[in-house]
Amino acid sequence: MASSQELAAKVLMEFEETEKPLKEVFQKVCKKHGIRDYQIMASIYHYAFETVKNIIAIDFLLERTLKGDVTLKKLPPIVRNILRIAVFELKFERNSSPLVTDLAVKVVKRNVSRRAANFVNAVLHQIDKTDLNNLVKNTNWVKRLSILTSHPEWFVRKLENIMGREETEKFLRANNEIRVTWLRVNTLKISVEKAIRKLEKENIIVEEDKDFPEVLKIIKAEKPVVTSSLHKRNEVFIQDKGSVAVVHALTPEPGDIILDACAAPGMKTTLIAQHMENKGKIIAVDISPRRIQLLKKMVKSAGVKIAYPILGDSAKLKIKNISKILIDAPCSSSGVLQSNPDIKVTLTPKRVKRLSLFQKIILQNMLEVLEESGILIYATCSVLPEEGEGQIDAFFNKVKLETPKILGTKGYSNFKCATFVKRLFPHIHDTSGFFISKMLKN
Ligand SMILES: C[S@@+](CC[C@H](N)C(=O)[O-])C[C@H]1O[C@@H](n2cnc3c(N)ncnc32)[C@H](O)[C@@H]1O
């Protein structure tokens, strides 16, 4: 059978070719190769995700080592990606095996040729002797941080201008660290106390969160939480604390009529229903037919009885009598790089610009839909101001802003709305990066 490294290289090849989310291509490759064993899957996942997390540094080391007119791009995909994984192991893995190079050589010999294998052997021996910190010590701050933390240069430069060097470095470094896993107890199915006891019985040790009563922090787990009976029964969900904070900002109450404008796959819809104790109505809109199916499934399995899924466009939707709206807007996801490192590769200024235009038209229309003195929460899992403060400032004189009563720091200081909005960061709050704002219609 192929090694985890070889299968991880196949995941990276598929990712390069399709640019589809890494989690999706990982599932596809495992399915294609008939991998169902959790330990093997975890190992493939580890190599693929950790390599992508460090991809800019890895490619920099490789490009510096290749000679003549050989470039990384010109190499056969299997060679390029086996090299990447081996460099990850040599340079970033804590206890890497002494057989890293031998294994990579073997895979290339079997898949390509003896000559290619000799080439891989030479490149890896050279990189093993190279000190990355030394190589970048004379480059400018932006480029150095871009390489050392593997984030695109334009992104590092932008954050430097917004939050300064110290915060930028802390944020970028946090993206590469192991994140806290948060659980949200589905109180429609189980009490928090009972969930804690049941998790403990399955050797998953948790701690209650100080900010939100339904949130638990995983302290120790002997097996993946997704394999626990509670997760299988939808009694607990893996949900970032920042995502929970968005729902708390909305203050859903039993009997409310709420419009969840970008609802799929339904993580927040189901939490809203929980806060409403399954009393009232949630109109859950999403533009994606595939994702609305996921929402329907999630709503049903979570025991939610008050959600009405609608396939629709919130930039155009006309509907009356809505006093609370949640816009969990489509965004660059630049706040979730800890859990989705592949976004580092696909994130571009052009994409951010396109998404901020969508956000603007959804926000514009939803403010029209909202009843007089109604509440609108606009949130994104982005750290970029175009998808946060910039959107709110455009409506600064047209709505009343109210600071959401949740944890978080204030917004970026050179925006009018800064003191009225909240930001969450992995290096400060142990959450994904979130922007959360609350508007009242005059
Ligand atoms: C950040 S995700 C929402 C996540 C969801 N609220 C949750 O907690 O599970 C953004 C969603 O917006 C949807 N979307 C994008 N443009 C939209 C539009 N014009 N109208 C409605 N939904 C839209 C996407 O399909 C995507 O599912």
Ligand as a Chemical Component Dictionary entry (heavy atoms), coordinates in Angstrom:
data_LIG
# 
_chem_comp.id                   LIG 
_chem_comp.type                 NON-POLYMER 
_chem_comp.pdbx_formal_charge   0 
_chem_comp.three_letter_code    LIG 
# 
loop_
_chem_comp_atom.comp_id 
_chem_comp_atom.atom_id 
_chem_comp_atom.alt_atom_id 
_chem_comp_atom.type_symbol 
_chem_comp_atom.charge 
_chem_comp_atom.model_Cartn_x 
_chem_comp_atom.model_Cartn_y 
_chem_comp_atom.model_Cartn_z 
_chem_comp_atom.pdbx_ordinal 
LIG C1  C1  C 0  -20.000 32.222 5.691  1  
LIG S1  S1  S 1  -21.060 31.174 4.844  2  
LIG C2  C2  C 0  -22.410 31.022 5.950  3  
LIG C3  C3  C 0  -22.174 30.045 7.080  4  
LIG C4  C4  C 0  -23.437 29.788 7.898  5  
LIG N1  N1  N 0  -24.026 31.022 8.387  6  
LIG C5  C5  C 0  -23.158 28.894 9.062  7  
LIG O1  O1  O 0  -22.948 29.354 10.192 8  
LIG O2  O2  O -1 -23.145 27.663 8.857  9  
LIG C6  C6  C 0  -21.742 32.230 3.638  10 
LIG C7  C7  C 0  -22.900 31.632 2.868  11 
LIG O3  O3  O 0  -23.470 32.674 2.060  12 
LIG C8  C8  C 0  -24.030 32.079 0.930  13 
LIG N2  N2  N 0  -24.289 33.182 -0.038 14 
LIG C9  C9  C 0  -23.422 33.809 -0.862 15 
LIG N3  N3  N 0  -24.049 34.788 -1.553 16 
LIG C10 C10 C 0  -25.342 34.788 -1.148 17 
LIG C11 C11 C 0  -26.489 35.546 -1.495 18 
LIG N4  N4  N 0  -26.421 36.516 -2.393 19 
LIG N5  N5  N 0  -27.662 35.257 -0.898 20 
LIG C12 C12 C 0  -27.749 34.263 0.010  21 
LIG N6  N6  N 0  -26.694 33.486 0.377  22 
LIG C13 C13 C 0  -25.514 33.765 -0.181 23 
LIG C14 C14 C 0  -23.005 31.033 0.532  24 
LIG O4  O4  O 0  -23.583 30.046 -0.278 25 
LIG C15 C15 C 0  -22.567 30.523 1.905  26 
LIG O5  O5  O 0  -23.284 29.375 2.248  27 
# 
loop_
_chem_comp_bond.comp_id 
_chem_comp_bond.atom_id_1 
_chem_comp_bond.atom_id_2 
_chem_comp_bond.value_order 
_chem_comp_bond.pdbx_ordinal 
LIG C1  S1  SING 1  
LIG S1  C2  SING 2  
LIG S1  C6  SING 3  
LIG C2  C3  SING 4  
LIG C3  C4  SING 5  
LIG C4  N1  SING 6  
LIG C4  C5  SING 7  
LIG C5  O1  DOUB 8  
LIG C5  O2  SING 9  
LIG C6  C7  SING 10 
LIG C7  O3  SING 11 
LIG C7  C15 SING 12 
LIG O3  C8  SING 13 
LIG C8  N2  SING 14 
LIG C8  C14 SING 15 
LIG N2  C9  SING 16 
LIG N2  C13 SING 17 
LIG C9  N3  DOUB 18 
LIG N3  C10 SING 19 
LIG C10 C11 SING 20 
LIG C10 C13 DOUB 21 
LIG C11 N4  SING 22 
LIG C11 N5  DOUB 23 
LIG N5  C12 SING 24 
LIG C12 N6  DOUB 25 
LIG N6  C13 SING 26 
LIG C14 O4  SING 27 
LIG C14 C15 SING 28 
LIG C15 O5  SING 29 
# 
